[in-house]
C-alpha cells in the first residue's frame, strides 16, 4: 500500500490562512498608533512656538483604547509628529486594551505618568501600580516606586526605590501578586 504525502505547499497554505484569521485580533490595538490624539480639560495653555500644551483640571487624554486621566498633563509635540506627555494627579491613571483580547486590559496609576508615543513607553512613579485584567478579574498586580511599561511589547520593569510603605507592604519594596492561571483540560 502506497502512502501519499501532502504536497509541501499545504502546510504553507494552512499557516497563511491561520495568520489571516488571527491577524485582525492580534493587530486590533496596534491600530492605536494611527488614531488621533484627543484631549479634554477645564483649561488649556498653548505655546505654538515650542509646541507645548498645558492642560489643567480633570484632564482626559485618549488615543484609540489608550486613556490617561490626570489633574494636569503637559504635552509636547516633537518635530517628527510624535508626542510626549507628563501627567500628574493624585493619582494619574492609564488604561489600555491589550492586543490579546478585547476583554484584556492593562491599568496603571501613579502620582506621575510619563508617556512617549514614539517608544510606546509609559513610566509610572510615586505610588506606582500596574494591573493586568482579564475582564474584571485582576490577573497580575505590581507595585513599586517606579514602573516602566512598554505598551507595544507588554514588558515592564519595576524598581522599589521610592516605594511607599503601606500596612500590606511595610518595607516599601517591589510587590507582585500573580493569580493562578486557569487549568487546561486534559483534552487540550
Secondary structure, DSSP 8 states (H G I E B T S, - for coil): -------HHHHHHHHHHHHHHHHHHHHTGGGGGGS--EEE-SEEEEETTTTEEEEEEEEEEEETTEEEEEEEEEEEE-TTS-EEEEEEEEEEEEEEE-TT-TTEEEEEEEEEEEEETTTTEEEEEEEEEEEEEETTEEEEEEEEEEEEEETTTTEEEEE-TT----SS-TT---EEEE-------TT-
